Amino acid sequence: MYNMKQPKFNISDKVYHITPESEQGTVLEATYSLLYNRWLYRVTFGLRDNDYDYYEHELSETIKFKK
């Protein structure tokens, strides 16, 4: 039996990309890869923007500011 990791984020969670001063996004979808043993999240940053796919390490629950 395979032990799948629990997702860090859920659908509709508010997230930020790890780049400084990122806009707030919303998780639309979460997909797990058995091959890579990681979650991929589809995130939107607004109605006028495209959706983007990010791995867990590329997202944060808090905004990062430039120093």
URURRA-V561441 format. One record per backbone hydrogen bond with DSSP energy under -0.5 kcal/mol. NH is the residue of the N-H (numbers start at 1). CO is the residue of the C=O. E is the energy in kcal/mol with one decimal. If there is no record, write none. Layout:
BEGIN
nh->NH co->CO e->E
nh->NH co->CO e->E
END
This chain:
BEGIN
nh->4 co->2 e->-0.9
nh->12 co->27 e->-2.9
nh->13 co->10 e->-2.2
nh->15 co->25 e->-2.3
nh->16 co->60 e->-2.6
nh->17 co->23 e->-0.6
nh->18 co->58 e->-1.7
nh->21 co->64 e->-4.4
nh->22 co->19 e->-1.0
nh->25 co->15 e->-3.6
nh->26 co->44 e->-2.4
nh->27 co->13 e->-2.2
nh->28 co->42 e->-3.5
nh->29 co->42 e->-1.3
nh->31 co->40 e->-2.8
nh->33 co->38 e->-2.5
nh->34 co->32 e->-0.6
nh->37 co->33 e->-1.4
nh->38 co->33 e->-1.1
nh->40 co->31 e->-2.8
nh->41 co->54 e->-3.5
nh->42 co->29 e->-2.6
nh->43 co->41 e->-0.6
nh->43 co->52 e->-3.3
nh->44 co->26 e->-2.2
nh->45 co->50 e->-0.7
nh->49 co->46 e->-1.2
nh->52 co->43 e->-2.9
nh->54 co->41 e->-2.6
nh->56 co->39 e->-0.9
nh->58 co->55 e->-2.1
nh->59 co->56 e->-1.8
nh->60 co->16 e->-2.5
END
